[in-house]
Amino acid sequence: MDIEQILEERIFEALTALFGKRPESLQIQPTNVEFEGTHTLVCFPISKIAGKGPEETARLIGEYLLQHAGIVSKFNVVKGFLNLSLSDATWLQVFGNILSSPQYGVVPPSGKEIMVEYSSPNTNKPLHLGHLRNNFLGHAVAKIYEALGYKVRRVQIINDRGIHICKSMAAWKNFGKGETPASSGLKGDKLVGKYYVEFDRAYKSEIKALEEKGVSKEAAEKEAPIMKQAVDMLQRWEAKDPEILSLWKMMNGWVYEGFEATYRRMGVSFDKLYYESQTYLLGKDEVLRGVEQGVFFKKEDGSVWVDLTSDGLDQKVLLRSDGTSVYMTQDIGTAILRFRDFPNIEGQVYTVGNEQEYHFKVLFLILNKLGYAWARKCYHLSYGMVDLPSGKMKSREGTVVDADDLMAEMAEEAARQTQELGKIEGMTDSDLNALSEMIGLGALKYFLLKVDPKKRMLFDPNESIALQGHTGPFIQYTHARIRAILRKAAERGMHVDPGMKVNATVLDPSERAVIAKLYQYPAKVLDAAQTYSPAVVANYAYELAKEYNQFYQTIPIFSEEDPARLQLRIAFSNCVGDVLKKAMGLLGIDVPERM
């Protein structure tokens, strides 16, 4: 049931009956929270047709709808805005449609495809807090598009080559003494990250020693033995030296195993992995083709450039004078390769921090100039940095918050709070661990996703895990409360049947508010997809949980003596629980049966 469409039809009927004519379109919007009503008709444009002032026009339309339409129970006029309150009969019809739709808010497969890239780490250190926001955003956008009937291709590009990995390799070679993840007890990514830190320590020490001998800082940075060793390794890697390739494959293999364990705990996955070592040269041929077509130009030193000054940008190098590729060249090739691998995708969503906004603006422009029409459908899901209050959480090296450590600490804090609240009666250790993981990870994901991606944010672990307030655990607790209500109802022989008839005729205002919020769910999912913002779904879930808790505090469900009204309350409690579970599921968050 599309309330907006029905309202539009009724208003057009009113305009024809009252004024003998109607505009081509209407402006119907949600009512401002300061006023009573759910839908507001903007009457300023209509007053010209009516030949009356906006307030008089609004009053006449409201009175007509009240007397003839059957959809409106009352109205109020604020200047030229007609605020409409829908009748209980309308809301009960809306609820009946929701109840009879087990897949409410989920669109059947549409045949459309989209690609979402996220994570895309370097292989020289573990994943950190920034990667958590990145992964949770990308994974949530993928699930939101799946709910809209899309086939989603989840991918990442792994930055597995370059001087960064050679630094870890050089340090391991110098100081590792054959240490492995098995011998050290460390996850592979943490072990490699340890040697990246060791490289930095040794490098700074060597620079200092050279400077003490009178070498300039700039020269010392180039002449430090361990840096020269890393640079030599990079050159030998590019020359496919068997010894270096073997070391590179071994250490990257450790990292991949570590990453995979972290991804499992995050609850994210990928359909295909792309590796920089396999794609960094692919764009070169495309760039040379662009030179032949006059899209790009060569300078006297042989380097290839694109001139974007007519687009309000600058000139960008695509191939160095020695013919080697830059990151932009690599990304050109990777984008084209992905459309070859998945020819049916409509576009790519790149989940990458906002420091790369210029890079992607240039990339999409270049692809468009090369004649790839799909470039206009590529989107950079830009997100801001995540900050932590100082002293709130342990951090590796005192600067970067390790993703594994943060997830573990969130689960530990959830377990501690659950035990303090005395909610572990009848729980096994396994049950408590599973619940703690669900609450801790749910708190973390929700807090990182409830903020618009474009905004820089402050993550406060203590605030995120509270049972009250705008948090994941508050929504999880609301779902658990609803499941408890449904178990109690089942004990009394009351069950919810999707085909059941809703026989109640009158609604309490708190019930009306909950049904109105339930009705918004499909539109919120669509809005989240169109804006690439899981925050839309996250905030909707909170608003629905808040409205339901207001109802729960206002009306003692099982004190109701009217069987039809009791049946209604059990049924719409069930619907709220289902929608909360779906909405949180789109964010990658599980909700408990008990809590």
VEXDREN-2710 file (C-alpha; in Angstrom, 1 decimal):
% VEXDREN-2710
k/r/px/py/pz
1/MET/0.0/0.0/0.0
2/ASP/1.6/3.3/-1.1
3/ILE/0.1/5.9/1.2
4/GLU/1.7/8.8/-0.8
5/GLN/0.2/7.6/-4.1
6/ILE/-3.3/7.2/-2.5
7/LEU/-3.0/10.6/-0.8
8/GLU/-2.0/12.2/-4.1
9/GLU/-5.0/10.7/-5.8
10/ARG/-7.4/11.9/-3.1
11/ILE/-5.9/15.4/-3.1
12/PHE/-6.2/15.6/-6.9
13/GLU/-9.9/14.6/-6.5
14/ALA/-10.3/17.3/-3.9
15/LEU/-8.7/19.9/-6.2
16/THR/-10.9/19.0/-9.1
17/ALA/-14.0/19.1/-6.9
18/LEU/-13.1/22.3/-5.2
19/PHE/-11.5/24.4/-7.9
20/GLY/-12.3/22.6/-11.2
21/LYS/-8.6/22.2/-12.1
22/ARG/-5.4/20.7/-10.7
23/PRO/-1.6/21.2/-11.1
24/GLU/0.6/18.7/-12.8
25/SER/2.3/17.6/-9.6
26/LEU/2.0/18.0/-5.8
27/GLN/4.6/18.6/-3.1
28/ILE/3.9/16.1/-0.3
29/GLN/6.6/15.7/2.4
30/PRO/7.0/14.3/5.9
31/THR/5.4/16.5/8.5
32/ASN/7.9/18.5/10.6
33/VAL/8.3/16.9/14.0
34/GLU/7.1/20.1/15.7
35/PHE/3.6/19.6/14.3
36/GLU/0.9/16.9/14.5
37/GLY/0.6/14.7/11.4
38/THR/2.6/12.4/9.2
39/HIS/2.2/14.0/5.7
40/THR/2.3/17.6/4.7
41/LEU/0.9/19.1/1.5
42/VAL/2.7/22.4/0.4
43/CYS/-0.2/24.6/-0.7
44/PHE/1.6/27.7/-1.9
45/PRO/1.8/26.5/-5.6
46/ILE/-1.8/25.3/-5.4
47/SER/-3.2/28.7/-4.2
48/LYS/-2.6/30.2/-7.6
49/ILE/-5.0/27.6/-9.1
50/ALA/-7.5/28.0/-6.2
51/GLY/-7.5/31.7/-6.5
52/LYS/-7.2/32.0/-2.7
53/GLY/-4.5/32.5/-0.1
54/PRO/-2.3/29.5/0.8
55/GLU/-3.9/29.1/4.3
56/GLU/-7.5/29.2/3.0
57/THR/-6.5/26.8/0.2
58/ALA/-5.0/24.4/2.8
59/ARG/-8.1/24.6/5.0
60/LEU/-10.5/23.9/2.1
61/ILE/-8.5/20.9/1.0
62/GLY/-8.3/19.6/4.5
63/GLU/-12.0/19.8/5.1
64/TYR/-12.7/18.0/1.8
65/LEU/-10.3/15.2/2.6
66/LEU/-11.8/14.9/6.1
67/GLN/-15.4/14.6/4.7
68/HIS/-14.9/12.6/1.5
69/ALA/-11.6/10.7/1.3
70/GLY/-11.7/8.3/4.3
71/ILE/-8.0/8.3/4.6
72/VAL/-7.6/11.4/6.8
73/SER/-8.8/11.6/10.5
74/LYS/-7.8/15.3/11.1
75/PHE/-5.7/18.1/9.8
76/ASN/-4.0/21.3/10.9
77/VAL/-2.8/24.3/8.9
78/VAL/0.4/26.1/9.5
79/LYS/0.7/29.1/7.1
80/GLY/0.6/27.4/3.7
81/PHE/1.3/23.9/4.9
82/LEU/-1.5/21.3/5.3
83/ASN/-0.5/18.7/7.9
84/LEU/-2.5/15.5/7.6
85/SER/-3.1/12.8/10.3
86/LEU/-4.2/9.5/8.7
87/SER/-7.1/7.6/10.0
88/ASP/-6.8/4.4/12.1
89/ALA/-8.4/2.5/9.4
90/THR/-5.7/3.6/7.0
91/TRP/-2.9/2.6/9.4
92/LEU/-4.5/-0.7/10.1
93/GLN/-4.7/-1.4/6.4
94/VAL/-1.0/-0.4/6.1
95/PHE/-0.1/-2.8/9.0
96/GLY/-2.2/-5.6/7.4
97/ASN/-0.1/-5.3/4.2
98/ILE/3.2/-5.3/6.2
99/LEU/2.1/-8.4/8.2
100/SER/1.2/-10.3/5.1
101/SER/4.6/-9.6/3.5
102/PRO/7.3/-11.9/5.0
103/GLN/9.8/-10.4/2.6
104/TYR/8.8/-6.8/3.6
105/GLY/11.4/-4.4/2.4
106/VAL/13.3/-7.0/0.3
107/VAL/13.1/-6.7/-3.5
108/PRO/13.2/-9.9/-5.6
109/PRO/16.3/-10.3/-7.9
110/SER/16.2/-7.7/-10.6
111/GLY/19.0/-8.9/-12.8
112/LYS/21.0/-5.8/-12.1
113/GLU/24.6/-6.1/-10.9
114/ILE/26.9/-3.7/-9.1
115/MET/30.5/-4.0/-7.8
116/VAL/31.6/-2.8/-4.4
117/GLU/35.3/-2.5/-3.5
118/TYR/36.3/-2.3/0.1
119/SER/39.2/-3.1/2.5
120/SER/42.2/-2.9/0.0
121/PRO/45.0/-3.2/2.6
122/ASN/48.8/-3.1/2.4
123/THR/50.5/-6.4/3.2
124/ASN/53.0/-4.9/5.6
125/LYS/50.9/-4.6/8.7
126/PRO/47.6/-5.7/10.3
127/LEU/44.2/-4.1/9.7
128/HIS/43.4/-1.1/12.0
129/LEU/40.5/1.0/13.1
130/GLY/40.3/2.8/9.8
131/HIS/40.0/-0.5/8.0
132/LEU/37.1/-1.4/10.3
133/ARG/35.0/1.6/9.2
134/ASN/36.0/0.9/5.6
135/ASN/35.0/-2.8/5.7
136/PHE/31.8/-2.2/7.6
137/LEU/30.8/0.5/5.2
138/GLY/31.5/-1.5/2.0
139/HIS/29.9/-4.6/3.4
140/ALA/26.8/-2.7/4.5
141/VAL/26.4/-1.0/1.1
142/ALA/26.7/-4.4/-0.6
143/LYS/24.0/-5.9/1.6
144/ILE/21.7/-2.9/1.1
145/TYR/22.0/-3.3/-2.7
146/GLU/21.3/-7.0/-2.3
147/ALA/18.1/-6.1/-0.5
148/LEU/17.1/-4.1/-3.5
149/GLY/17.5/-7.1/-5.8
150/TYR/21.0/-6.5/-7.1
151/LYS/23.6/-9.1/-7.6
152/VAL/26.6/-7.6/-5.8
153/ARG/30.2/-8.4/-6.6
154/ARG/32.4/-7.8/-3.5
155/VAL/36.0/-7.2/-4.4
156/GLN/39.2/-5.7/-3.0
157/ILE/42.6/-4.7/-4.4
158/ILE/45.4/-5.9/-2.2
159/ASN/48.5/-3.6/-2.3
160/ASP/51.0/-6.4/-2.2
161/ARG/54.0/-4.9/-3.9
162/GLY/56.3/-1.9/-3.4
163/ILE/58.8/-0.6/-1.0
164/HIS/56.5/-1.0/2.1
165/ILE/56.5/-4.8/1.9
166/CYS/60.3/-4.8/1.0
167/LYS/60.9/-2.9/4.3
168/SER/59.3/-5.8/6.3
169/MET/61.2/-8.3/4.2
170/ALA/64.6/-6.6/4.9
171/ALA/64.0/-6.3/8.6
172/TRP/62.9/-10.0/8.8
173/LYS/66.0/-11.0/6.9
174/ASN/68.2/-9.0/9.3
175/PHE/66.6/-9.7/12.6
176/GLY/64.1/-12.5/12.2
177/LYS/66.3/-15.5/12.8
178/GLY/63.8/-17.6/10.9
179/GLU/60.8/-16.6/13.0
180/THR/57.4/-17.7/11.7
181/PRO/53.8/-17.3/12.8
182/ALA/53.9/-20.9/14.2
183/SER/57.1/-20.4/16.1
184/SER/56.2/-17.0/17.5
185/GLY/52.5/-17.6/18.2
186/LEU/51.6/-14.4/16.4
187/LYS/49.1/-14.0/13.6
188/GLY/50.9/-13.7/10.3
189/ASP/49.9/-10.1/9.6
190/LYS/51.0/-9.1/13.1
191/LEU/54.4/-10.8/12.7
192/VAL/55.0/-9.0/9.4
193/GLY/53.8/-5.8/11.0
194/LYS/56.3/-6.3/13.8
195/TYR/59.2/-6.3/11.3
196/TYR/57.8/-3.2/9.6
197/VAL/58.2/-1.5/12.9
198/GLU/61.6/-3.1/13.4
199/PHE/62.6/-1.6/10.0
200/ASP/61.6/1.9/11.1
201/ARG/63.5/1.5/14.4
202/ALA/66.7/0.3/12.6
203/TYR/66.4/2.9/9.8
204/LYS/66.2/5.8/12.3
205/SER/69.1/4.4/14.2
206/GLU/71.2/4.2/11.1
207/ILE/70.3/7.7/9.9
208/LYS/71.3/9.0/13.3
209/ALA/74.7/7.2/13.2
210/LEU/75.4/8.6/9.7
211/GLU/74.5/12.1/10.7
212/GLU/76.8/11.9/13.7
213/LYS/79.6/11.2/11.1
214/GLY/78.7/14.4/9.3
215/VAL/76.5/13.0/6.6
216/SER/73.5/15.3/5.8
217/LYS/70.0/14.1/6.8
218/GLU/68.9/13.9/3.2
219/ALA/71.9/11.8/2.2
220/ALA/71.7/9.7/5.3
221/GLU/68.1/8.7/4.5
222/LYS/69.3/7.4/1.1
223/GLU/72.5/5.8/2.3
224/ALA/71.2/4.0/5.4
225/PRO/72.1/0.3/4.8
226/ILE/68.7/-1.1/5.6
227/MET/67.0/1.3/3.2
228/LYS/69.4/0.4/0.5
229/GLN/68.7/-3.2/1.2
230/ALA/65.0/-2.7/0.9
231/VAL/65.4/-0.7/-2.4
232/ASP/67.6/-3.5/-3.7
233/MET/64.9/-6.1/-2.8
234/LEU/62.3/-4.0/-4.7
235/GLN/64.5/-3.9/-7.8
236/ARG/65.2/-7.7/-7.6
237/TRP/61.5/-8.3/-7.1
238/GLU/60.7/-6.4/-10.3
239/ALA/63.4/-8.4/-12.0
240/LYS/61.7/-11.6/-10.8
241/ASP/64.7/-12.7/-8.7
242/PRO/63.7/-16.2/-7.4
243/GLU/65.1/-15.7/-3.9
244/ILE/63.3/-12.4/-3.4
245/LEU/60.1/-13.7/-4.9
246/SER/60.1/-16.7/-2.6
247/LEU/60.6/-14.5/0.5
248/TRP/57.9/-12.2/-0.8
249/LYS/55.4/-15.0/-1.3
250/MET/56.1/-16.5/2.1
251/MET/55.6/-13.3/4.0
252/ASN/52.6/-12.2/2.0
253/GLY/51.1/-15.7/2.6
254/TRP/51.5/-15.1/6.4
255/VAL/49.7/-11.8/6.0
256/TYR/46.8/-13.3/4.0
257/GLU/46.2/-15.9/6.6
258/GLY/46.1/-13.2/9.3
259/PHE/43.8/-11.0/7.2
260/GLU/41.4/-13.9/6.6
261/ALA/41.0/-14.5/10.4
262/THR/40.3/-10.8/10.9
263/TYR/37.7/-10.7/8.1
264/ARG/36.0/-13.8/9.6
265/ARG/35.6/-12.0/12.9
266/MET/34.4/-8.9/11.2
267/GLY/31.8/-10.9/9.3
268/VAL/32.9/-9.7/5.9
269/SER/33.8/-11.5/2.7
270/PHE/34.8/-11.0/-0.9
271/ASP/33.9/-12.7/-4.2
272/LYS/37.2/-11.9/-5.9
273/LEU/40.6/-10.5/-4.9
274/TYR/42.7/-8.4/-7.2
275/TYR/46.4/-8.0/-6.5
276/GLU/48.5/-5.0/-7.3
277/SER/51.4/-7.2/-8.3
278/GLN/49.2/-8.6/-11.1
279/THR/47.5/-5.4/-12.2
280/TYR/50.0/-2.6/-11.9
281/LEU/51.1/-2.9/-15.5
282/LEU/47.7/-3.5/-17.1
283/GLY/46.9/0.2/-17.6
284/LYS/50.1/0.9/-19.5
285/ASP/48.7/-0.4/-22.9
286/GLU/45.5/1.6/-22.3
287/VAL/47.5/4.8/-21.6
288/LEU/49.6/4.3/-24.8
289/ARG/46.3/3.8/-26.8
290/GLY/45.2/7.1/-25.3
291/VAL/48.3/8.7/-26.6
292/GLU/47.6/7.4/-30.1
293/GLN/44.1/8.8/-29.9
294/GLY/45.2/12.2/-28.7
295/VAL/43.5/11.8/-25.3
296/PHE/46.9/12.0/-23.6
297/PHE/50.2/13.6/-24.6
298/LYS/53.9/12.9/-24.2
299/LYS/56.4/15.3/-22.9
300/GLU/60.0/15.6/-24.2
301/ASP/61.3/13.3/-21.5
302/GLY/59.0/10.6/-22.7
303/SER/56.6/10.8/-19.8
304/VAL/52.8/10.5/-20.6
305/TRP/50.3/13.0/-19.1
306/VAL/46.6/13.9/-19.2
307/ASP/45.6/17.5/-19.3
308/LEU/42.5/18.1/-17.1
309/THR/42.7/21.9/-16.9
310/SER/39.5/22.2/-19.0
311/ASP/37.8/20.1/-16.3
312/GLY/38.9/22.5/-13.6
313/LEU/41.8/20.2/-12.5
314/ASP/45.5/20.1/-13.5
315/GLN/47.8/17.9/-15.5
316/LYS/48.4/14.3/-14.2
317/VAL/51.3/12.0/-15.0
318/LEU/50.3/8.5/-16.2
319/LEU/53.6/7.0/-17.2
320/ARG/57.0/8.1/-15.9
321/SER/59.8/9.0/-18.3
322/ASP/61.3/5.5/-17.9
323/GLY/58.0/4.0/-18.9
324/THR/57.0/2.7/-15.5
325/SER/53.4/2.9/-14.2
326/VAL/52.0/5.1/-11.4
327/TYR/49.1/4.3/-9.1
328/MET/46.7/6.0/-11.5
329/THR/47.8/3.8/-14.4
330/GLN/47.3/0.8/-12.2
331/ASP/43.8/1.9/-11.3
332/ILE/42.9/2.5/-14.9
333/GLY/43.9/-1.0/-15.8
334/THR/42.2/-2.6/-12.8
335/ALA/38.9/-0.8/-13.5
336/ILE/38.8/-2.0/-17.1
337/LEU/39.8/-5.5/-16.0
338/ARG/36.9/-5.6/-13.6
339/PHE/34.4/-4.7/-16.3
340/ARG/35.9/-7.4/-18.5
341/ASP/35.6/-10.0/-15.6
342/PHE/32.1/-8.9/-14.8
343/PRO/30.6/-7.4/-18.0
344/ASN/27.1/-7.0/-16.5
345/ILE/27.9/-4.7/-13.6
346/GLU/26.4/-1.2/-13.9
347/GLY/29.2/0.5/-12.0
348/GLN/31.8/0.3/-9.3
349/VAL/31.6/1.7/-5.8
350/TYR/35.1/2.4/-4.3
351/THR/35.1/2.5/-0.5
352/VAL/38.2/4.6/0.1
353/GLY/39.1/7.4/2.6
354/ASN/38.4/11.0/1.8
355/GLU/42.1/11.8/1.3
356/GLN/41.7/10.1/-2.1
357/GLU/38.8/12.2/-3.4
358/TYR/41.0/14.0/-6.0
359/HIS/42.5/10.7/-7.2
360/PHE/39.1/9.2/-7.9
361/LYS/37.8/12.4/-9.5
362/VAL/40.8/12.1/-11.9
363/LEU/40.3/8.4/-12.4
364/PHE/36.7/8.6/-13.4
365/LEU/37.4/11.6/-15.8
366/ILE/40.2/9.6/-17.5
367/LEU/38.1/6.5/-18.0
368/ASN/35.3/8.7/-19.5
369/LYS/37.8/10.3/-21.9
370/LEU/39.0/6.9/-22.9
371/GLY/35.4/6.2/-24.1
372/TYR/34.2/4.0/-21.2
373/ALA/30.6/5.1/-20.7
374/TRP/30.3/3.1/-17.5
375/ALA/32.8/5.5/-15.8
376/ARG/29.9/7.9/-15.2
377/LYS/28.4/5.2/-13.0
378/CYS/31.5/4.7/-10.8
379/TYR/31.2/6.2/-7.3
380/HIS/33.8/7.0/-4.7
381/LEU/32.3/6.2/-1.3
382/SER/34.4/8.7/0.6
383/TYR/34.6/8.5/4.3
384/GLY/36.2/10.4/7.1
385/MET/38.8/9.4/9.6
386/VAL/37.9/7.8/12.9
387/ASP/39.4/9.3/16.1
388/LEU/39.5/7.7/19.6
389/PRO/39.4/9.5/22.9
390/SER/43.0/9.3/24.3
391/GLY/43.5/6.5/26.8
392/LYS/40.2/4.8/26.0
393/MET/41.7/1.8/24.2
394/LYS/45.1/0.1/23.9
395/SER/46.8/1.0/20.6
396/ARG/49.7/-0.6/18.8
397/GLU/52.8/1.7/18.9
398/GLY/50.6/4.2/20.7
399/THR/49.3/5.6/17.4
400/VAL/47.3/3.0/15.4
401/VAL/44.4/1.0/16.9
402/ASP/44.7/-2.6/15.9
403/ALA/41.4/-4.1/14.5
404/ASP/41.8/-7.4/16.2
405/ASP/42.6/-5.8/19.6
406/LEU/39.7/-3.5/19.3
407/MET/37.2/-6.2/18.4
408/ALA/38.5/-8.4/21.3
409/GLU/38.2/-5.6/23.8
410/MET/34.7/-4.8/22.7
411/ALA/33.6/-8.4/23.2
412/GLU/35.4/-8.5/26.6
413/GLU/33.6/-5.3/27.7
414/ALA/30.3/-6.7/26.6
415/ALA/30.9/-9.9/28.7
416/ARG/31.8/-7.8/31.7
417/GLN/28.7/-5.6/31.5
418/THR/26.5/-8.7/30.9
419/GLN/27.8/-10.3/34.1
420/GLU/27.5/-7.1/36.1
421/LEU/23.8/-6.8/35.0
422/GLY/23.2/-10.4/36.2
423/LYS/21.8/-11.5/32.9
424/ILE/23.7/-14.7/32.6
425/GLU/21.4/-17.1/34.5
426/GLY/21.1/-20.4/32.6
427/MET/23.9/-19.4/30.2
428/THR/26.8/-21.7/29.4
429/ASP/30.2/-20.3/28.9
430/SER/29.7/-20.9/25.1
431/ASP/26.4/-19.0/25.2
432/LEU/28.0/-16.1/27.1
433/ASN/30.9/-15.9/24.7
434/ALA/28.6/-15.9/21.6
435/LEU/26.4/-13.2/23.2
436/SER/29.4/-11.1/24.1
437/GLU/30.8/-11.3/20.6
438/MET/27.4/-10.4/19.2
439/ILE/26.9/-7.4/21.5
440/GLY/30.5/-6.2/21.3
441/LEU/30.8/-6.4/17.5
442/GLY/27.3/-5.0/17.1
443/ALA/28.2/-2.0/19.3
444/LEU/31.4/-1.4/17.3
445/LYS/29.7/-1.8/13.8
446/TYR/26.7/0.3/14.7
447/PHE/28.7/3.2/16.2
448/LEU/30.9/3.3/13.1
449/LEU/28.0/3.1/10.7
450/LYS/25.4/5.4/12.3
451/VAL/27.5/8.5/11.3
452/ASP/27.2/9.7/7.7
453/PRO/30.3/8.3/5.9
454/LYS/31.5/11.7/4.8
455/LYS/32.0/12.9/8.3
456/ARG/35.0/12.5/10.4
457/MET/34.0/10.8/13.7
458/LEU/34.9/10.1/17.3
459/PHE/34.5/6.5/18.3
460/ASP/34.0/6.3/22.1
461/PRO/34.0/2.6/23.1
462/ASN/32.3/3.2/26.4
463/GLU/29.4/5.1/24.8
464/SER/29.1/2.7/21.9
465/ILE/28.3/-0.3/24.2
466/ALA/25.7/1.3/26.5
467/LEU/22.3/-0.4/26.7
468/GLN/20.6/3.0/26.6
469/GLY/20.9/5.8/24.0
470/HIS/21.8/5.8/20.3
471/THR/23.7/2.5/20.3
472/GLY/23.7/-0.9/18.7
473/PRO/23.1/-2.7/22.1
474/PHE/20.0/-0.6/22.7
475/ILE/18.5/-1.9/19.4
476/GLN/19.7/-5.5/20.1
477/TYR/18.1/-5.3/23.6
478/THR/14.8/-4.1/22.0
479/HIS/14.8/-7.1/19.7
480/ALA/15.5/-9.4/22.6
481/ARG/12.7/-7.8/24.6
482/ILE/10.3/-8.4/21.7
483/ARG/11.3/-12.1/21.4
484/ALA/10.6/-12.5/25.1
485/ILE/7.1/-11.0/24.6
486/LEU/6.5/-13.4/21.7
487/ARG/7.6/-16.4/23.8
488/LYS/5.3/-15.3/26.6
489/ALA/2.5/-15.0/24.0
490/ALA/3.2/-18.5/22.7
491/GLU/3.0/-19.9/26.2
492/ARG/-0.6/-18.4/26.2
493/GLY/-1.4/-20.0/22.9
494/MET/-1.1/-16.8/20.9
495/HIS/0.8/-17.1/17.6
496/VAL/1.4/-14.7/14.8
497/ASP/0.2/-15.8/11.4
498/PRO/1.1/-13.7/8.3
499/GLY/-2.4/-14.4/6.9
500/MET/-4.2/-13.4/10.1
501/LYS/-6.9/-10.8/10.0
502/VAL/-6.4/-7.6/12.0
503/ASN/-9.8/-7.1/13.7
504/ALA/-8.9/-4.1/15.9
505/THR/-10.5/-0.8/14.8
506/VAL/-8.9/1.8/17.2
507/LEU/-5.2/2.6/17.7
508/ASP/-3.4/4.2/20.6
509/PRO/-1.2/7.1/19.4
510/SER/1.9/5.1/20.4
511/GLU/0.7/2.2/18.2
512/ARG/0.1/4.6/15.3
513/ALA/3.6/5.9/15.6
514/VAL/5.1/2.5/15.5
515/ILE/3.1/1.4/12.4
516/ALA/4.0/4.7/10.7
517/LYS/7.7/4.0/11.4
518/LEU/7.4/0.4/10.1
519/TYR/5.9/1.8/6.9
520/GLN/9.0/3.8/6.2
521/TYR/11.4/0.9/6.1
522/PRO/11.5/0.2/2.3
523/ALA/11.9/3.9/1.5
524/LYS/14.8/4.1/4.0
525/VAL/16.6/1.1/2.3
526/LEU/16.2/2.8/-1.1
527/ASP/17.5/6.1/0.3
528/ALA/20.5/4.4/1.8
529/ALA/21.4/2.8/-1.5
530/GLN/20.9/6.0/-3.5
531/THR/23.1/7.9/-1.1
532/TYR/25.5/5.1/-0.4
533/SER/25.0/5.8/3.3
534/PRO/24.3/2.9/5.7
535/ALA/23.8/5.6/8.3
536/VAL/20.2/6.0/6.9
537/VAL/19.4/2.4/7.8
538/ALA/21.2/2.6/11.2
539/ASN/19.4/5.7/12.3
540/TYR/16.1/4.3/11.1
541/ALA/16.6/1.2/13.2
542/TYR/17.2/3.3/16.2
543/GLU/14.1/5.4/15.6
544/LEU/12.0/2.3/15.2
545/ALA/13.4/0.8/18.4
546/LYS/12.8/4.1/20.2
547/GLU/9.1/4.3/19.0
548/TYR/8.5/0.7/20.0
549/ASN/10.0/1.2/23.5
550/GLN/7.7/4.3/23.9
551/PHE/4.8/2.0/23.1
552/TYR/6.0/-0.6/25.5
553/GLN/6.4/1.9/28.3
554/THR/2.9/3.3/27.6
555/ILE/0.8/0.2/27.2
556/PRO/1.1/-3.0/29.3
557/ILE/0.6/-5.5/26.5
558/PHE/-0.7/-8.5/28.5
559/SER/-3.0/-6.3/30.6
560/GLU/-5.2/-5.8/27.5
561/GLU/-8.6/-7.5/27.8
562/ASP/-9.8/-7.0/24.3
563/PRO/-8.6/-10.1/22.3
564/ALA/-8.5/-8.2/19.0
565/ARG/-6.3/-5.4/20.4
566/LEU/-4.1/-7.9/22.2
567/GLN/-3.7/-9.9/19.0
568/LEU/-2.8/-6.6/17.2
569/ARG/-0.1/-5.8/19.7
570/ILE/1.5/-9.2/19.6
571/ALA/1.4/-9.1/15.8
572/PHE/3.0/-5.7/15.4
573/SER/5.6/-6.5/18.1
574/ASN/6.5/-9.4/15.8
575/CYS/6.7/-7.1/12.8
576/VAL/8.9/-4.7/14.6
577/GLY/11.3/-7.5/15.7
578/ASP/11.5/-8.7/12.1
579/VAL/12.2/-5.3/10.6
580/LEU/14.8/-4.6/13.3
581/LYS/16.5/-7.9/12.5
582/LYS/16.4/-7.1/8.8
583/ALA/17.7/-3.5/9.2
584/MET/20.5/-4.5/11.5
585/GLY/21.3/-7.4/9.2
586/LEU/21.9/-4.9/6.4
587/LEU/24.6/-3.4/8.7
588/GLY/26.2/-6.8/9.2
589/ILE/24.9/-6.9/12.8
590/ASP/23.2/-9.9/14.5
591/VAL/20.5/-9.5/17.0
592/PRO/20.0/-11.9/20.0
593/GLU/17.0/-13.9/21.0
594/ARG/17.8/-13.3/24.6
595/MET/19.9/-10.7/26.3
END
